[in-house]
Structure formats: C-alpha cells, structure tokens
C-alpha cells in the first residue's frame, strides 16, 4: 500500500467515524426562528408560542392551524377563574349539544407531560379523556384549553400536557372567561376563532412580546 493511498484511507475512516457526530450536532442545533400562533376572536386576539419540549403536540397543533382546521371552531367551555376550552370541530355545526364530544375516530396524541411546563396563567394545554378510560393520559387530537386563573391551576400539573403559552393578549382570555354561559359551561354567545401561523426570528419574538427563550 503506497503512502498516498494509506493517507486517503485514514482520512476516509476518520470522516466516516465523525460523520454521525457532525449530523447529530446539526440536528441538535436550535433554530433561530419559531412559529407564532395567532388566535383571533370577536373579543380580540391572542398570540402564543408552542414548546419544543412537546414536539408531537407542537407539530400536531401547527398542522391543524396551518390547514385551517380551527377556523370557525368555538370556545365551547369557559369557566371563570379556571380556563377556556376550544378546538372541537363539532362546534362548527348548529347543534350545541355535541360540543366537546369530539370525533369518535380521531386519533389521540401520546402524553408529553413535563415537570418544567406548568399550568400558569396563559398556559396552553391539551384536553383529554379522564384517567378511568385513558390511563396513559393521551391528549385529544385537537381540543385544547388555556389557563385563565391568574394564580395558575397547579392541581393539573403532571396530569395534562402543557404545550404552549400565550405571549400576547392575556386580557382576551379574561374577556372570554367572563362571557355568560349556559348548560355545560357553554357561552350563550358563540366565541368563534380563526387561527394563523407566522414564522419569525426568535430575537424578533422577544422584541415584540418579551418572551424569553
């Protein structure tokens, strides 16, 4: 084996060994951009970010939002000093009695419950069925709730997946929660939503909304 070939072989072997490390480093490199989700209602708009620590919930919500799935749905359950809940496609029809029931064939999302993501004011979390039928605490395919209690709802920590945070429009949460309600805590006047997604530099998000990454 001549020296040139030997050097080439050693270099090739070295590159083969470090290639996975380079790829892993690239994969772990954090993006300088993030998505800002805007939920617009007749009472005003809220802007929120979704957590990278809950990748399946983030990807699912963004997919639904970008497809227009949430447009025309309503906040169907609001409880003052607790939370506001929406995202059920049943709220698009004229029958208020099926609001919150969801679609029977909708796939759930595996729980991504993390101790550092807590139910503070403005937290966005996934609704789900109770433990007695859902012991793995898997999340609804589309329904979510936003914490309205200004002191948070700590009793829900560890039981539901928190996957985002409202970073602008916290007062709108209060306005929605203050709406008169009827049976099953449904607002007597529909609070419909449209949802859009914008991708911005994280530095810009911090400048606009004060959110710290």
Buried (B, 14 or more C-beta within 10 A) or exposed (E): EEEEEEEEEEEEEEEEEEEEEEEEEEEEEEEEEBBBBBBBBEBEBBBBBBBEEBEBBBEBBBEBBBEEBBBBBBBBBBBBEBBBBBBBBBBBEEEBEBBBEBEEEEEBBEBBBBEEBBBBBBBBBBBBEEEEEBEEBBBBBBBBBBBBBEEBBEEBBEEBBBBBBBBBBBEBBBBBBEBEBEEEBBBEEBBBBBBBBEEBEBEEBBEEBEBEE
